[in-house]
Amino acid sequence: MKNPRRIRVIVLSIALGLSVWGAAFTFTTASFSEGDVLSAEALNTLLNSNFQAAASATDEKLDLSGGTIEGTLRVNGDAPIENGTGALFVSLTDDAGSAGVFRGNTDSGNGVVTIKQEGAAPVLTLKALGSGQIIGGANGTAVRFVVENDGSIRIGNLGQNGQADPTLRLDAAAGTVTNAVGSGLPVAFGFIGSDCSFLTETSTSNFSAAEADFPDPSCDIVIDGGGDPLDYVIIVTPDGALETLTPFTAINGPDAINVSFLDADDQFSAQAFHFVAFKKAAP
């Protein structure tokens, strides 16, 4: 063989380079002396076996063993994985696309993904650790429903970016359900005391109530972001002797709905009451 030192240098260089990554494997070693003759077959075998060992060790170290798995894959894990415990963790650090994609290529009635839980824990737990939405669902043309970070839900044709006005909105913060046509579902409700205070435990959080100057006594209700009070239908029920009290609702100023009661003597009377507000449908 004409240049045995060059072969040794090549093999040693590969070993040193891979050792930086911490890839562990064993080379097939050989020792040549000056004047030895090595066949091409023997040299190919030596080099190929060492390169194969290096490739296998690199794949194992970097987890680059992609491909197609035929049949069933079982992943077991008992060690915590970043913000929880699980057996499979997928991370994507750039904007190239989704970290994981499941796609069903059959017309069967089975879902693309089926998750079964035999214990008492939730079947599926999703965590939005950033400011994004927890869930977004879309068909081929538009986003159709969104679960916001605070638990609110928007349903309808939300457009391609998911920001269009929904047909139905469940507001987790306000505790309200609203729909696009403005009827059939209340936008606010509550229990108002005789001093115009209200119980937060039995009321939505999207309105305020205060004592009114006229008539006296009476309460003004203002629905947050409600606009014109004439846009609402208000149902009022006294919390007491219904046969001796007559409720009245009126408009007080640009945004307040006034609620008052007349007693059997036609005198205004302070009275606790329940109310439900609906948004009128557009004509």
Sequence and secondary structure as in RCSB ss.txt:
>XXXX:A:sequence
MKNPRRIRVIVLSIALGLSVWGAAFTFTTASFSEGDVLSAEALNTLLNSNFQAAASATDEKLDLSGGTIEGTLRV
NGDAPIENGTGALFVSLTDDAGSAGVFRGNTDSGNGVVTIKQEGAAPVLTLKALGSGQIIGGANGTAVRFVVEND
GSIRIGNLGQNGQADPTLRLDAAAGTVTNAVGSGLPVAFGFIGSDCSFLTETSTSNFSAAEADFPDPSCDIVIDG
GGDPLDYVIIVTPDGALETLTPFTAINGPDAINVSFLDADDQFSAQAFHFVAFKKAAP
>XXXX:A:secstr
   HHHHHHHHHHHHHHHHTTT           TT    HHHHHHHHHHHHHHHHHHHHHHHT   S   S    
   SB SSSB S      SSSS S      S SSS S      SSS S      SSS SEEEE SSSEEEEE TT
S EEES  TTTT S  SEEEETTTTEEEETT  SSEEEEEEE TTS B GGGS SSEEEEE SSSSS EEEEETT
   GGGEEEEEEESS GGG EEEEEEETTTEEEEEEE TTS B    EEEEEEE    
